[in-house]
Amino acid sequence: MDKGPKAPKDPVSKRNGFYIMVDTIVEATERQKTRPSQEIYLDDGRLINKAQIVGGIEDENILELLKDCKGFRQLVHSIGVSVTASKDTKSIEFVFHNYGETNKYDGGTMIRIPCSNNGEEIIIPLGDINWSEDDNIPGKLAFEFLNPGESAKVSVKLYLHDGYKVPEFNIDPPIDFEDFQYKEMITKSLMNMGNNLRLKRAIKKAKKGEDLTIAYIGGSITQGAGAKPIHTNSYAYRSYLSFKKIFEKEGANNVHFLKAGVGGTPSELGMIRYERDVLRDGTVSPDIVIVEFGVNDDGDETKGECYESLVLKILNAPNKPAVILLFSVFANDWNLQERLSPVGKLYNLPIVSVLDAVVEQFSLKRGEGNVITKRQYFYDTYHPTNDGHRIMADCLTYLFKRVDETKLDEQDIIIDKNPVIGNAFIEVKLLDRKDFTKDIEINSGSFSDVDKELQMVEIDKEPKPVPQFPYNWMHTPATGTDSFRMKIKSKNLLLIYKDSGREDFGKADIYVDGKLVLTANPHINGWTHCNTVILYKEDISKEHMIEIKMTKGNENKYFTILGFGYTL
């Protein structure tokens, strides 16, 4: 139930406090059940991370209190919120949502406060809130608007109870994108120049006025998360524009853009959806493909074999596209380039590391080598701000320019090598309700419905998100209890199923040839997105019987099979 404060008390002097958002651009995205909004998640350590990076908090006692609702209320006296937007932007509401202990999404307190659009700070005293006994952890913030695409600049400050002190906030100096130190920082991103034949060939096509497509595949950073607006300020779109400006034949409009980033998903899913999302089922043959899974593949069961399989799948295309490996970075200075860059080095591919460019200078002061602070680079724990996306784009642009300046390599890369990690999934194909052959027998049983509440993703340069894996099989309480059954001949089989934050989604048991191999839990991640797991991986293709049924006690809940990936 939404709760607001009681009648305001007399004005009080400003308390000591710290920001968790400062002049941050938020943009309303269309939602299925609520008003268009920008959500900022605080769970899984993200509130603590914001306190450290944005607020500059180092006091371990204060950080410890931010872990749960009890500590949060012990520490925080009030929340200050300011919103600046155009006069045409009406009815902006600030939402603060605690997640519940017994009912995560519906059990905790939700505060909803209307905001002005003139930058005036609204103070929300927490002592005036009727808190739910089920409150567990601070879950998320949100800014709700009337229309998708509306945006605002917002700040959120936590004012503290007496007895708690934090350092005074200092505004970061502006970034000088023309300074030599900035340009020097960008040069550090070039981890490997690689063989340039394919990339120079693509650049030559662009200069001659021939049609050329640059494609991007990756996770949420490639999708554009953190960029506002997401479709025009993402690193992908900005680096495409740079390439187009530098190399496109004047007036030809021959350089084309394709973006296929899906938030929260690794190359384990990327390799399955490559034909659908990048090749567009055979209608597109990209000339350049940027692969960005360097921060998404931690959960990859194969520890890089899916990544190498995807890279080889792209490289083996008849038109011989150029492949660039891009490694972004999280706010804890981490990515997987140590694990995955050997793939690029084996095949001598261009490799760009944003980690190598920005992390070292984060610890320096201005005048001593610092170019951009973490507060300026990161929108949240995982995603870049507009400035961060610009840096990523500039790193790719630096590669493009360097390749254009270097002498053409006479020989192409050698692909026919022993893989550094593995290549079992090069020929993986997508199987869903729309795309499967007559050789695969499917009886959907009680998984006969179609789920329409799916992960939504902005593709290419369109701002409106589209649903992922709409041709699915969904079990509902009304469809019975019969198992989903499939007979398939294959070497490898992966299941794609839907994660959900809804409590009425339940677990499903997956059997291969009568043996239970997995119980799929749709609540592992707690939000609507696509999850991929390997059911079997074998050296010889043979026939298997697959059975999926709701786990005992979950028959009256929902479960969605989004699709499968398989190799013959």
N, C-alpha and C positions, 0 to 999 in steps of 0.2 A: 504494500500500500504506500502511495506517495505521501510524504510528510514534509511540512514546512515548519519554520520557526514560529513561536508565539509572537505576540506584539513586541516590537523592538524596544530595547531598554535605552536609557539615556546615553548619549555619545560618550565614548571613552577614548583616551589617548591610544595611539598605535602601539602595539606590543612588539616585542622582539619576535622575529620569525624568519622563514626562508621560503623562496620560490620553488615550486616544482614545474612551473611553466612560466616563461617570460617572453612576451611579445611573440607568441607562437601562432602561426597561421593554421586555422582549422577550416575544413571544408565539408559541407553537408553532403553525405552520400545517401542515396536512396535505400531505405530499409523496408523489410517486408511487413513488419508488424508495428513499427513506431514511426514517429516523424523522421524526416531526413536528419542525419546527425553525423558528428565526428566523435568517435569513441576513443578514449585513452585508457588503456588497461593498467591497473595498479598491482595485480596479483603476481605470483611467481617472482617476487623480488623486484618488480619493476618500480614500485613506489620508493623503495630504498635506493635503487639506482638513480632515480630522478633527484632524490634528496642529495645524493653524492655529486652527480654531474651538474645539475642545474643549481642546486642550493649550496654546493660547496661544503656539505656536512661531512665531517670526519669523526665526530664523537660517536663511539660505538654504542653508548647507552641510548642516545637518541635514535640511532638507526635500529637498535633492537626493539624500541617501542613502536616502530612503524610496522612491525610484522603482523600485528593482529589488531582487532577493533578495540580491545581493552586497553592496550598500550597506546594506541592512536588517540583515544579520548583522554588518557592520562597526560599525554604530551600536548595535544593541540587544543587551544582554547577556541579558536574560530578560523574560518576559511575566508580569505579575501579573493573576490573574483572581479576582474574587469574585462570588458569586451568593447572593442572598437570595430565598427562596421559602417558600411555606407548607410545613408538615410533610408534607402529603399529596403534595407534588410530589417524586417520587422519580427517581433515575437521570437527572441532568442532565449532559450532556457538552459540553465546550468543544472546538471544532474550529478549527484554523488551517490554511488551505489555500493553498499556493503554486501558481500556475499554471505549467505547463511550457512550455519553449521549443518542443519538437517535438510534444508532445501536451499541449495547453493544460489540459485538465481531468483527465486521468489520469496525466500524466507527472510532475507536481510532488509535493513532499512534503506529506503531510497528517498533522498532529499531532492526536491525539484524547485528551483528558484528562478523567477523571470529576471532577465538582465536588460539593462539599457544598452544602446549601441554607441554611446558617446564616450566610452572609456571610463565612466564613473565606477569606482570600486564599490562592490556590494559586500558587506561583511555579514557572514553567517555564523552567529555564536552557537557553538555545539551544545552548550548548556540549555538551549531553548528547544532542542530536538527530543521528541519521544522515541527513544531507541528501541529496536526490537531485541528481545531476549535471544533471538537466534543469530544475531550478528557474529560473524566469525572473523573475516578479514576485509580490509578495504579492497573492493573489487575493481571499480572503474569510475572514471569521470566521463561525462558526455556533454556536448553542446548541441542542442536540438534547434533546428531551423524550420521554416515553413516550406522551403523549396530546395530540391537537390541542386548542388552547385553553388549555393550561397556560401560566403566565406567571411571570416572575421579574424582579427588579431586579438589574442586572449592572454591573460596572465592569471595564474592561480598561486596564492601565497598562503602558507600555513602559519598562523600566529600562535605563539606558544604560551602555556600557563606560566605564571610566576615561578621562578626557580630554574628555568631552562634558558640557556643563552646560546646563541649561534653567531658566527661571524657576520659582519655587515656585508651585504651584497654589493659587488662591484660589477658595473656594466662592462662587458667585453668590448675592446676597441673594434672598429669595423675591419673587415677583411679587405686587404688591398690585393685585388686579383691581378694587378699589373706589376706588382713588386717583383724584383728578381728572386726573393726568397720563395714567393709563391711558385714561380716558374721552376725553381730548383727543386721544390717539393714534388711537383708533378713529374719531373724526370725520374724520380726514385721509384715510380710505379712500374717502370718497364722491367719486369723480371726476366723476360726472355724475348728477344726480337723474333726468333724463329725463322723458318724458311719463308721467304717473302713472295714466292712465285704466285701463289693463288691470290694473295691480297693485292699485289701490284696488278695482276690481271683484272681484278674487279675495279680497281681505281682507273685503269685504262678504259674499261667499258664506260664508266661514268663520264670521263672526259670526252669520249667520242659521241656521247649522246645516246648510247644504247641503254635499254631498260636494265636496271639493276635493283636488287632487293637486299636490304640489310634486315636480318631477323635477330631477335633477342629471345632467349629462353632461359628461365630461371624461377626464382621464388618471389617473395613479396617485394623485394627491392627492385627487381625487374618489372614487377607489376606497377611500381611507382609509389609504394607506401612511404609516407613522410613528405612526399612532394605535393605542393599545393599550387595550382590544380594538378591532380595526379596524372592527367593525360598529356600535359604540355611541359611540365617541369621535371619529369622523371629523367634519370640519367640516360635512359634508352632514347627517348625522343630528342633530348638535347644533343647527344652525340651523333644521332642521325642527322639533325639539322646542321651540325658542324661539318660532317662529311659532305652533305649536300651543298653547303655553301662553298667549300674548298674545291670540290672535284666535279660537281655536276656541270655539264655543258650549258652555257648560258641560254636560257629560254627553252631548254629541252624538257624540263620537269620529268627527268627520267630516273631519278633515284627514289625508290619506294621503301616504305617502313612497315615492319611487321613485329608486333610485340606479343609474347606468349609467356608472361610471368604469372604464376599461381601461388598465392601466399601460403606459407607453412608446408610446402611440399618439396621433397628432394628429387634428385635425378632418378630415383627408383620409380617415381611417377612420370618424370619428364621424358624418360626414354619411351614410355608407353604412349604418351600423348603427342609425341613429336610429329608423326604423320598427320594427325588431326589438326594440331594447333599451329604448326609451322609449315609443313608441306601442303596443308589444307586439302588433304586427301588427293594429292597428286596434281593440284592445280597451280602450285607455286614451287619454284626451284630457286631458293635463295642463293645469292652469290657470296654473302658474308653472314656467318652465324656467330653471335656472341653468346657464350655459355656461362651462366652465373649461378652456380650452386655451391659456392665456396663456404657459405654459412648455413646452408640448408641440409647438408648431407650427414650431419652428426648421427642421425637416427637410421641411416642407410644400413640395412642388415649385412650387405656385402662389403662394407668398408671401402667402397670405391669401384667395385666391378660394374655396378650400374652406371656410374659416371663414365668410366672408360668405354663401356658399351655404347653409351649415347654419343660420345665423341667420335667413335669409329663409325657408328651409323651415319652420322653427318658427313664425315670425311669420305665415305665410300659411295656417296651419291654420284650418279653419272656425270653431273655438271661440275664436279670437283670444287665445292665451295671452300672458301677460306674459313677456318675456325679460329676464334680468339677465345682464350680462357680468361675469365674475369673473376678476381677474388675480392669481394667486398669485405667489410669488417664490422664486428659488433662493438658495443661501447666498452666491453671488457678487454679490448685489444686482441680479439680472438678470431681466427677463421681456420679453415681446413686446408690451407695451401700446402702445408708440409705433407699431408697425406695425398693430395690430388695433383699437385704441380708435376710430380714425376710422369704423369700421363702426358702432359704437354711437352715435357722435355724429351720423352721417348720418341714422339712423333715430330719433334722440333716445331712446335706451334708457338705463335705469339702468346705471351702470358702477361697480363696486367694485374698488379697487386695494389689495391687501394691501401691495404694494411701497411705495405712497405713505404707508401707515400706519407701517410698521416700520423701513424702511431708514435714514431720517434719524437716528432715535434710537439705532440700533445703535452709532454712533461716539461717543456721549455717555457720561458717567459717571453713576452714581446720584447724585441730588441736582442734576444739571445737565440732566435731561431724559430720561435712560435709564429705560426701563420694563422691558424684557426684553433679555437678551443673545442673541447668535446661538447660543451654547451651549445656552441654554434654549429657543430657538425651533425650531432645526433638529434633527431626528432624525439626518439625514445630509445630504449635499450638496444633495439635492433635496426632501426631505420634511419636513413639520413634526412636532414632538413633539405630545403631547396638549395642551400649552399653546399651541403654534402653531396647532393645529386649533381650539382655543377662540377664539383671536384672529380667525381667519378667520370662524368662526360669529358672533362678536360684530360683525364688520364688516357682515355681511349683516343681522343683527338691527337694527343701527343704521339701515340703509336701510329696512327694514320699518317701523320706528317713525316715521321722518321722513316717509315716504309717507303713513302713516296720519294724521299731523298736518297735512298740507298740503291745500289746497283742490283739489277734483277738477278735472282738466283736462277741458274740455267736448268737445274733439275728439280723436279717436284719432290715432295716428302715421300718417304717410304712407309707405307702403312702395313705391309705384310711382315710383321714382326711378332715375336712372342710378347704378349701383353705384359705390362708391368704389374697390373692387378688382376685383370680378367676381362673376357669378352663374350661371356656366355649369352648375353642378352642383345647382341647386335640386331638380330632379326625379330625382336619382340613386336607383337601386334596387339592392337586394342580389340577387345571383344566386349560388346555391350548389346542392348536389346535391338539396336539398329544394325550393327555390323558384326555378323558372324556367318560362317559358311554352313552349307548343308551337311558337312561332315561332322559338325558339332551338334549333338542332340541335347536339347534343353527342355525340361519340364519345370516351369516356375513355381508350381505348387501354391503355397500361401503367399509367396513373394510376387504377387500378381499385380499389385498396384504400382503407380509411378509417383515418385517423390518429386515435388516441385519446389520444396524449400531447400535450396542447394547453395553451395558456396558461390558467391558472385564475384566476377573478376572483370576489370576493365582491360579490353584487348585493343591492340593497335593504338590508334590515337583517338579512340572514342571514349567519352566520359561516362557513358551509361554502361554499368556492369552487366554481364551476361552469365547465366547459370552454367555451372560445370557438370558434365556428365548427366544430361537430362534424359538419356535413354537408359533408365535404370530399372531395377526390380526392387519393389518395396513390400515388406511384410507389415501389415497393420493388425490391430486386434480384431478387425472385422473380416479378415480374409482367410481365417482358419488356422490350421496347425500343420498342414502338409509341408514337407521339406522341398526346398529347391534342389533339383537334381540335374547334373550335367555329365555327359559322356564326351570326353575329349582325348585326342591323341596329341601328346606334346612332350617336349623335354622339360620345359619349365612352365610354371603357372604362378601368377601373382593375383591376389584378390585386391580390388579397390573397393573400400566401403566408406560410408559416411560417418564422420565424427559429428557429435551434436551436443549442445549444452542442455537439451531438453531432458527432463527427468523421465519422460514417458518413452524414451528410447532404451532398448534393452540389449543384452548380449546375445550372440549367436555362436553356435558350435559348428565348426567346419571339419568335415570328414573327407579323407582321401582313401578310396578303396576300403571303406568301412572302419578306418582308423582315425580317431580324433587327433587332429594335428594342431588345432588352434581354437581358442575361444576369443572371438573378436569383441572387444569392449569399445563401444562408441563414445565413452566418456573419458578416454585417456587425455585428450587435449582440451575438452570442455568448450569447444566452439565449432560451428558448422564448417567443416572442411574435409578434404579428401585424404584418406589414409590408405597406404599401400603396404601389403605384407606378402612374403613369399610362402606359397603353400608347398611347393616342391621344386627342386633343382637337380636335374639328372643328366647323365651323359648321353643316354639313348632315348629316342622318342618312342613312347608306348602309350597304350590306351589306359585311361584312368576314369574312375567314377567319383564324382564330386557330389557331396551332400552338404547342404547348409540348412540348419534348423535352429529355431529359437532355443536358447538354453532353458533348462527346466526352471519354471517359475517366471520366465520372461515371455511366455506365450501371448500375453495381453499387452505387449509393448511393441514398439516400432523398430525396424531395422532395415537399412537400405544397402543393397548391393549396387554399387555404382558401375562396376564393370570388372574385367579381368585383363591381364596381360599374359600372352603366351608365346612360346617359340615352338615351331614344329620340329 
